[in-house]
């Protein structure tokens, strides 16, 4: 297996066990995705037969940003003592911006999370994965141009199931040229924004940006000028992790400043796939699970025009800011926000809907093995 020397230094536990556990989880997802890929034509035929499937707005651009390994407990916008998110802090007072306080990942590994978050499959339904339409498929059926821009490895045993979903997008940009089981990158995440700036966007567009974010090795995720904390006494892992959070905030600030000016901009949704338990030096190894591995940030921002046309979404987001949520329900929330009239949409799963019903007592993580009510945060 390929893994950088820096990453070995970051993982202060049994690396072999960690990698084996991720590989085992991913192999299960790969098996499921054999069927998912084979059923693509059937899903698209079902979506095409829905004559009422369309978006309420003829001119609309939505942005779904997927963070990586980001723990909200290390973000000052969520109360962390270090000023790691100055831009996000400034946004919390903005009208039509919503920072959700109790979002959790549905698993602690990327592939299990995104195979659910980006499709209609979740922990709470009995839908077979091969029959679960993806966000990309639904958006295209509703007339959206779809764009996927990623700084993750495309051809990797860890990420192949996610690549199956990404490959459905009409336009794709993969900035990371590495292969195999590696987290190495050749570019920082700001490059994703720079690529986006060069693209012609259709009137109706869904753009998915998949960041490398805060994945270990943390010191490889940011330019030297973002090395704000070092030798502070908290430990190198925490210092470099916090530096990577600071850089992620800068990336999101640059993305926001660009998309906010687009004439057809409607909404931005940001969530992290999972977190890292950096304080215990456990990263996100599910075999040594702690709830710190699933404490994720989740926020949304809407244009003034969107808010005027969809006041019910704004009211629901405001109402649900403190509601408990797991990110396998991103599919329902995103489809609801995009105002796509999908009959299979479960509005009780959408934080953007007044019908949202879930509580800490009924929500779970680690694919149903852990109840959120067990979290003593």
N, C-alpha and C positions, 0 to 999 in steps of 0.2 A: 504494500500500500504506500502511496505517496503522501507524505505529510511533512510540512516544513519543520525545520529545527526549532523555529520560534514557537510553533504551536506545541511542540513537545515540552518546551519550557513553561508554557502557560498552564498546561494541564497538570495540576498538582495532585493527581490520583492515578489509578491504574489506567493508562492510555489504552492498553490492549483490551481491557474489559469495556471501556467506553466505545471504542471503534467496533468491536464485535457486536455490542448491543445495538448500535445504530445500524450496522449492516443487517442484523436479523430483522429489525423493524422495517427496513427498507425492502428487504426481500419479500416480506409479506405484502407490502404495497405494490411491488413490481408484479407479483402474481395476480393481484386484483386488477392491475392496470392492463394486463394482457386481455382480459375480458372487456375492460373499458374501451380500449383501442378498437377491438373487434366490433363493438356495438355502436361505433361512431355514426355509421350511416343510418341506423335505426333511430338514434336519438335526433339526428338532424331531420329525418323524415317526419318524426312526431312534432318537432317544433315548426316545421314548414307548414304543417296542416292547421296550425292555429292562426286563423285569419285575423283574429283580434289582437295578435301579438304586435304591439307597436309602442313607440315612446310618445309621451304626451307632448314633447317639444321637438319641433322639426330641426332646430339648430341647437345642439347641446354637446358639450365636451365634459367628460367625467374622468377623474384620475384616481386610480386605486394604487396606493403605495404600500409595498410589503417590506417592513423592516425585518431585521435578522438579529436574534439573540438579545433583544433590548429589554432590559428590566426597568419597569417604571419606578422602582424604588431607588434608582440611581439617577432620576430625572428631577431637577429642581421644580419643574411645573407640578410634580406630584408630591413636593414637600422635602426632597432631598436637600441636605445642608449645603452642598457644593453647587455653584451656579452653572450647572451643566447644560441647561436649556434656555438661554436668554431669549431667543426668538419665540419659542413656545410659551414662555412666561408672558411675553408681551401680547400674545394672541388670545390669552384667556379672557381678556376684557373686550375683545372684538365682537361686534354683533354678528350673529349667525355662525359663530365658532363654538364647538362643543367638545370639551375634554371629558371623556367618560372615565369614571373613577374606579370601577370594579370590573374591568375586563380581564379575562383569563384566557390562556391558550388551552386548546382541547387536548394537547399532548405536548411533550417537551422536545420532540424531534421535528425537523422541518417537513419531511415527506408526509408523515401521518397527519400533520396539521393541514398542510395545503391541499392534500387530496380531499379533505372534507371542506375546508374554508372556501375553496374555489369551485365546489360543485354542490348540487342539491342534497348530497349525502351528509348526514351529521350523526352525532352520538344518540340522538333522540328519535330517529325514525328507522323504519325497517327497509328502506329503499336499498335495493342492490346497487352497488357502486357503478356497475356497467350501464345501469339505466338512469344514472344521475347526470343530468345535463350540467355542463360547466358554465361559468359566468361568460366566458368567451363565446360559447355556442349560442346562448340566449341573446347576448348583445347583438351578434351578427344576424340572428333571425329577426331581431327588431330593427334592423337597418343600420346598425352602427358599424363604422370602420373600427377594427380592433388592432391595437399596437401593443407589442410586448417588448420592453427594454430591460435587459437584465445584466447585472454584474456577477451573477452566480455562474458556476460551471454548468454547461449544458450537457456534455457527454460524460456523465459520472454515474456510478452505481447508486450514489446517494440521491441524486436529483432527477433521474430519468423519469419517474412518474410525473413530476412537476413539468418536465419538458414536454410530456405528452399533451398536457393542457396548453402550454405555451405555444406549441406547434400548431394549434388551431387558429392562432392569431394571423391575420392577413399580412401584417408587417412585423418583423422581428429583428431585434438587434441584440446580439450577445457580445458583450465587451470582454468577457473573460475567456481567454484562449486556452486555458489549462484543461487537462484531461484527467480523468480518474478521481480517486478519493483524496482530493486536496481542497484546501480552503485558500490557496494562494490566489492573488489577483495581480494584474499588471496596471490597473488604473484605480483611482479612488472613485467613490460614488458620485462625486460632482460631475464626472464624465457622463453619467446618465442624463443629467439635466442638459448638458451641452449637446448631446445627441438629439434630445427632444426639441431643442431650439432650432435645429436644422430641418425638421420634418414638416411637410405640408399636412395640415390636419383637415379632414373632411368636416362638413357641417355637423355631422353626428359622429362622435368619436369616443371610444373608451380606450384609455391608455393605462396599461399596467406597468409599473416600475418596480422591479425586484432588486432591492439593495443587498449588498454584502453586509452593510450595517455594522453591527458590533460583534461579529463572529470572531472567536479566537483564531489566530493570535491577535489580540487587541491592538498591539503596537503597530500592526501592519495596516490598520484601517484608516489612518489619518496622516496628513502631511506633518512635517516636523513643527510647523508654526502652531499646531494645535496641541502641542505637548505642554499643557498648562500645569499639570500636576506630576511631580516626580520626587522620589525620596521624601515623601511626606510623613512617613511612619505608618501609613495605612497598608502598605504593601504594594509591590509592583503591579500585581494583577489589578487591584482596585484603581490605582492611579492610571494605568493605561486604558482600562475599561472606561473610566470617567472621561478621559481624553477622547475616546472614540464616540461617546455620547455627545460631547460638545461638538465634534465634527459632524455627526449626523444632524444635529440641530441646524448647523450652518448649511448643509445640503438642502434640508427641507425649507429653509428660509429662501434660498435661491430658487428652488422649484416654485414656491408660492409666489414670489415676486414676478416670475415669468407667467405662470398660468392665470394669475389674477387679472392680467391685462388682456387676455384673449377675449374677443367679443362674444364667443359662444360658451365661455366657461360657466359651468353650473355647480359642480361640486367636487370636493377632494375628500377622500377617505384614507386614513392611515392606520395601520395596525402592524404589530410585530408578530412573526410566526410563533415565537416562544421567547422566553427570557433565559438568562444565565444566572445561576446561583454563584455569583462571583465572590461573595463574602465568605462562602465556605469552600471556595476553589473546586466546585463540583461541576462547573459548566452546566450542561443540560442533560446529563446522563440519566435516563429514565429508570435504570436499574438501581439508582441511588436517589430516587425522586424526593424533592422537597418542593413545597408550593412556591418558593422563590423562583423556580424554573418556569413558572407559568404566569407570573405577574407581568402583564404586558400593557403597554400604552395603546390607546385607541382614541382617535379624534376625528372630527369631521369639520369641514368648512364649506359654506354655501354662498354663492353670489347673491347680490341684492335682488337681481331678477328672479333667481330661483326661489328665494324666500317669499317674494311677492306672489309668485305663481303657485307655490306649494306650502302655504302656511301650516297645513296639517303636519308636514314633515318637521318643520321648525319647532312647532309646539311639542311634538312627540320627542324629539331629541332633547329639548329642554326638560321635559318631564322625566326622561329616562337617564339623565346624566349620572345618577347614583345607582342605577339598576345593575344587577349582576348579569354577566354576559360571558359566553364562551365563543371563541373566534371561529368555530365551525358553523356559526350562524351568520357569518359575513355574507354568504351567498344571498340569503333572504333579505338582509339589510341593504345590500348593494342594489339588488334588483328593484327593491321598493324605492330607494332613493332615485334610481334612474327612471322611475315611473314607467317601467315596462309591465304591461298588463299580462302577466303570466298566471294562468289559472291555478297552477300548482304552487304558487307562492303561499307560504305560511306566514301571514302577517303577525301572528303571535310570536314569531321568531325574529322579528325585525325591530331593532332599537329605534328605527325611524318611523314607527307606527304606534298609534295610541293603544293598539291591541296587544302590545308586547306583554307577555304574562310570566316569564321565567323569574325565579327567585333563587337565592343562594341555596335553599334547601333542595331544589330539584335539579340544579345544574351540576355537571360532573366534568372531570378532566381525566387525562391518561386513558382515553377511550372508555370511559365509564367506570374505571377502577377506583377513582377517588371522588368523593363528594366535596363540593366547594365549602360545605358547612364544616369540613374538617380543618379548614385553614384558620390557624390562629395567628393572623398577621397583626 
